[in-house]
């Protein structure tokens, strides 16, 4: 399984970004997928998970601001990030938990 994340960028506090992760392979639709992030000088942390059936869970600090979704027809995982804060600055990674595969990461910078 190969994963490629994209959509990161620079945004001011309160702004929005939409991350996407393109996945190869025919088992995407049954894989539980997740987003993680790693801020400068910190350990990588889990952000959100979506099951093949569409059930979602979120890190408390992003609940209500981030929305994870998937398009099984396009083998794509998404993360809509609203009301962004400087502490959301990190490299964001997508993960296929079924195959334990990681994407290469996309950088999100939130700053005024």
Backbone as JSON, one array per atom type, in Angstrom:
{
  "sequence": "XXXXXXXXXXXXXXXXXXXXXXXXXXXXXXXXXXXXXXXXXXXXXXXXXXXXXXXXXXXXXXXXXXXXXXXXXXXXXXXXXXXXXXXXXXXXXXXXXXXXXXXXXXXXXXXX",
  "N": [[0.85, -1.19, 0.0], [0.59, 2.15, -0.9], [0.8, 5.47, 0.19], [-0.02, 8.86, -0.27], [0.17, 11.97, 0.92], [-1.26, 15.24, 0.75], [-1.9, 18.8, 0.43], [-1.21, 20.47, 2.49], [-0.02, 23.58, 3.96], [0.46, 27.14, 4.43], [-1.28, 29.0, 6.8], [-3.31, 31.49, 8.35], [-4.12, 31.97, 11.86], [-7.31, 30.71, 12.76], [-8.02, 30.1, 10.23], [-8.62, 27.75, 7.48], [-7.82, 24.47, 6.24], [-7.62, 21.79, 3.92], [-6.67, 18.57, 4.01], [-5.57, 15.82, 2.04], [-5.26, 12.34, 1.24], [-4.0, 10.12, -0.91], [-4.53, 6.78, -1.7], [-3.15, 3.66, -2.66], [-4.12, 0.38, -3.88], [-6.54, -2.26, -3.43], [-7.91, -2.72, -1.12], [-8.6, -0.55, 0.31], [-11.15, 0.31, 1.02], [-11.93, -1.19, 3.2], [-10.11, -0.7, 5.08], [-9.12, 0.63, 8.19], [-8.41, 3.96, 8.61], [-6.14, 6.62, 9.43], [-5.15, 9.84, 10.72], [-2.18, 11.36, 11.72], [0.04, 13.58, 13.51], [3.06, 15.51, 13.75], [4.58, 17.76, 15.67], [7.12, 20.35, 15.68], [9.94, 19.27, 17.47], [8.48, 17.55, 19.04], [6.83, 14.43, 19.89], [5.3, 12.18, 17.54], [1.77, 12.33, 17.24], [-1.46, 10.9, 17.5], [-4.34, 11.92, 15.61], [-6.9, 11.58, 14.38], [-9.28, 9.03, 13.5], [-10.82, 6.9, 11.09], [-13.09, 4.36, 10.41], [-13.59, 1.57, 8.12], [-16.29, 1.47, 7.82], [-17.03, 4.04, 8.31], [-17.12, 5.11, 10.87], [-15.98, 7.45, 13.29], [-13.35, 8.87, 15.3], [-11.78, 11.28, 17.46], [-8.93, 13.22, 18.47], [-9.05, 14.97, 21.49], [-8.38, 17.72, 21.45], [-8.84, 18.56, 18.87], [-11.41, 18.05, 18.32], [-14.53, 18.91, 16.99], [-13.41, 20.83, 15.42], [-11.88, 19.65, 13.42], [-12.53, 17.4, 10.72], [-12.63, 14.14, 9.76], [-12.76, 12.19, 6.82], [-13.71, 9.93, 4.16], [-13.38, 8.8, 0.78], [-14.3, 6.16, -0.69], [-14.61, 5.33, -3.3], [-12.73, 6.76, -4.65], [-10.45, 6.06, -3.38], [-9.46, 7.76, -1.33], [-8.48, 9.61, 1.49], [-9.5, 12.12, 3.74], [-8.94, 15.22, 5.54], [-10.53, 17.71, 6.95], [-9.76, 20.79, 8.18], [-10.66, 23.2, 10.36], [-10.88, 26.47, 11.93], [-8.2, 26.82, 12.68], [-5.32, 26.67, 14.81], [-2.26, 28.06, 16.16], [-0.97, 25.98, 17.54], [-1.65, 23.79, 16.07], [0.22, 23.53, 14.16], [2.3, 21.43, 12.36], [3.78, 18.46, 10.94], [1.72, 16.54, 9.01], [0.53, 13.26, 8.83], [-0.8, 10.51, 7.0], [-2.21, 7.31, 7.68], [-2.51, 3.88, 7.01], [-4.01, 1.67, 8.91], [-4.48, -1.01, 8.73], [-2.51, -2.14, 7.09], [-0.38, -1.05, 8.31], [0.93, 1.17, 7.14], [2.52, 4.21, 6.15], [2.03, 7.55, 4.95], [3.99, 10.15, 3.3], [3.89, 12.59, 4.58], [2.68, 15.93, 5.1], [3.16, 19.41, 5.33], [1.82, 21.6, 7.7], [1.39, 24.88, 8.57], [0.52, 27.19, 10.95], [0.18, 30.45, 11.48], [0.46, 33.89, 12.35]],
  "CA": [[0.0, 0.0, 0.0], [1.31, 3.42, -0.94], [-0.02, 6.6, 0.59], [0.56, 10.16, -0.59], [-0.59, 13.06, 1.52], [-1.05, 16.55, 0.16], [-2.86, 19.81, 0.85], [-0.69, 21.32, 3.55], [0.35, 24.93, 3.55], [0.55, 28.18, 5.45], [-2.58, 29.62, 7.02], [-3.39, 32.31, 9.56], [-5.01, 31.43, 12.89], [-8.72, 30.82, 12.42], [-8.23, 29.67, 8.86], [-8.95, 26.35, 7.19], [-7.09, 23.71, 5.23], [-8.13, 20.44, 3.69], [-5.64, 17.61, 3.65], [-6.03, 14.6, 1.41], [-4.28, 11.26, 1.19], [-4.35, 9.18, -1.96], [-4.06, 5.45, -1.35], [-3.19, 2.62, -3.68], [-4.58, -0.89, -3.36], [-7.96, -2.55, -3.57], [-8.51, -2.97, 0.19], [-8.76, 0.73, 0.99], [-12.52, 0.51, 1.52], [-12.13, -1.89, 4.47], [-9.03, -0.35, 6.0], [-9.25, 1.75, 9.11], [-7.41, 4.96, 8.24], [-5.93, 7.59, 10.5], [-4.23, 10.97, 10.57], [-1.28, 11.68, 12.82], [0.82, 14.79, 13.28], [4.26, 15.66, 14.56], [4.99, 19.15, 15.79], [8.58, 20.47, 15.86], [10.45, 18.94, 18.78], [7.55, 16.7, 19.8], [6.57, 13.1, 19.35], [4.14, 12.06, 16.69], [0.55, 12.04, 17.98], [-2.66, 10.54, 16.75], [-5.28, 13.02, 15.47], [-8.26, 11.12, 14.09], [-9.41, 7.72, 12.86], [-12.11, 6.56, 10.47], [-13.14, 2.94, 10.05], [-14.11, 1.31, 6.79], [-17.72, 1.75, 7.86], [-17.27, 5.47, 8.47], [-17.11, 5.57, 12.26], [-14.85, 8.36, 13.5], [-12.96, 9.33, 16.64], [-10.88, 12.42, 17.34], [-8.17, 13.76, 19.58], [-9.91, 15.97, 22.14], [-8.02, 19.1, 21.11], [-9.29, 18.89, 17.51], [-12.83, 17.7, 18.21], [-15.36, 20.07, 16.68], [-12.72, 21.69, 14.45], [-11.41, 18.8, 12.34], [-13.43, 16.35, 10.28], [-12.01, 13.11, 8.92], [-13.73, 11.55, 5.93], [-13.09, 9.09, 3.15], [-14.1, 8.55, -0.46], [-13.83, 4.82, -1.06], [-14.6, 5.2, -4.76], [-11.5, 7.39, -5.14], [-9.34, 5.66, -2.51], [-8.93, 9.0, -0.78], [-8.76, 9.98, 2.87], [-9.46, 13.58, 3.86], [-9.01, 15.84, 6.86], [-10.93, 19.11, 6.88], [-9.31, 21.44, 9.4], [-11.19, 24.55, 10.5], [-10.51, 27.19, 13.15], [-6.84, 26.37, 12.98], [-4.58, 27.36, 15.86], [-0.81, 27.88, 16.02], [-0.56, 24.68, 18.07], [-1.91, 22.75, 15.06], [1.38, 23.48, 13.27], [2.92, 20.11, 12.43], [3.74, 17.63, 9.74], [0.58, 15.64, 9.12], [0.74, 11.99, 8.15], [-1.9, 9.57, 6.95], [-1.79, 5.95, 7.98], [-3.4, 2.74, 6.8], [-3.71, 0.86, 10.09], [-4.56, -2.44, 8.37], [-1.2, -2.55, 6.57], [0.64, -0.3, 9.05], [1.66, 1.94, 6.14], [2.48, 5.65, 6.37], [2.33, 8.48, 3.88], [5.25, 10.88, 3.49], [3.68, 13.78, 5.4], [2.48, 17.24, 4.48], [3.42, 20.39, 6.37], [0.81, 22.6, 8.01], [1.92, 25.94, 9.41], [-0.51, 28.14, 11.34], [0.9, 31.57, 12.08], [0.07, 35.23, 11.9]],
  "C": [[0.89, 1.24, 0.0], [0.35, 4.54, -0.64], [0.7, 7.89, 0.26], [-0.34, 11.26, -0.06], [-0.27, 14.38, 0.85], [-2.11, 17.52, 0.7], [-2.38, 20.73, 1.95], [-0.33, 22.7, 3.03], [0.43, 25.85, 4.74], [-0.81, 28.85, 5.58], [-2.54, 30.43, 8.3], [-4.3, 31.65, 10.59], [-6.47, 31.72, 12.56], [-9.04, 30.35, 11.02], [-8.5, 28.19, 8.73], [-8.0, 25.77, 6.15], [-7.76, 22.35, 5.08], [-6.98, 19.57, 3.23], [-6.29, 16.4, 2.97], [-4.89, 13.59, 1.37], [-4.77, 10.26, 0.15], [-3.72, 7.83, -1.65], [-4.15, 4.51, -2.53], [-3.78, 1.35, -3.07], [-6.09, -1.03, -3.37], [-8.66, -2.75, -2.23], [-8.76, -1.69, 0.97], [-10.11, 0.8, 1.69], [-12.75, -0.2, 2.87], [-11.07, -1.52, 5.5], [-9.45, 0.77, 6.93], [-8.08, 2.69, 8.85], [-7.29, 6.0, 9.35], [-5.02, 8.73, 10.03], [-3.44, 11.11, 11.87], [-0.59, 13.01, 12.51], [2.04, 14.8, 14.2], [4.7, 17.11, 14.52], [6.5, 19.21, 16.0], [8.99, 20.17, 17.3], [9.57, 18.06, 19.62], [7.39, 15.34, 19.14], [5.34, 13.12, 18.45], [2.92, 11.69, 17.53], [-0.59, 11.74, 17.02], [-3.63, 11.71, 16.75], [-6.71, 12.51, 15.3], [-8.2, 9.79, 13.37], [-10.78, 7.58, 12.24], [-12.05, 5.1, 10.05], [-13.65, 2.79, 8.62], [-15.59, 1.63, 6.7], [-18.06, 3.21, 8.1], [-17.36, 5.97, 9.89], [-15.84, 6.37, 12.52], [-14.59, 8.61, 14.97], [-11.86, 10.37, 16.47], [-10.1, 12.66, 18.62], [-9.0, 14.9, 20.18], [-9.63, 17.39, 21.66], [-8.45, 19.51, 19.7], [-10.77, 18.63, 17.32], [-13.64, 18.97, 17.98], [-14.71, 21.01, 15.67], [-12.27, 20.89, 13.22], [-12.47, 17.75, 12.0], [-12.67, 15.4, 9.36], [-13.09, 12.47, 8.07], [-12.97, 10.72, 4.91], [-14.0, 8.97, 1.94], [-13.57, 7.22, -0.97], [-13.78, 4.63, -2.57], [-13.31, 5.77, -5.35], [-10.28, 6.99, -4.32], [-8.65, 6.87, -1.88], [-9.41, 9.21, 0.65], [-8.61, 11.49, 2.98], [-9.43, 14.01, 5.33], [-9.31, 17.32, 6.65], [-10.59, 19.75, 8.22], [-9.8, 22.88, 9.41], [-10.73, 25.16, 11.82], [-9.11, 26.8, 13.61], [-6.15, 27.28, 13.98], [-3.08, 27.17, 15.64], [-0.33, 26.52, 16.52], [-0.93, 23.52, 17.15], [-0.76, 22.64, 14.06], [2.11, 22.15, 13.45], [3.06, 19.55, 11.02], [2.63, 16.61, 9.95], [0.8, 14.41, 8.24], [-0.56, 11.19, 8.11], [-1.35, 8.16, 7.15], [-2.9, 4.96, 7.65], [-3.1, 1.77, 7.94], [-3.78, -0.63, 9.78], [-3.2, -2.96, 7.91], [-0.05, -1.88, 7.33], [1.54, 0.48, 8.1], [1.45, 3.43, 6.38], [2.69, 6.42, 5.07], [3.54, 9.31, 4.23], [5.08, 12.15, 4.31], [3.5, 15.03, 4.58], [2.5, 18.28, 5.59], [2.28, 21.4, 6.48], [1.43, 23.62, 8.96], [0.81, 26.96, 9.67], [0.18, 29.27, 12.09], [0.36, 32.88, 11.53], [1.29, 36.0, 11.41]]
}
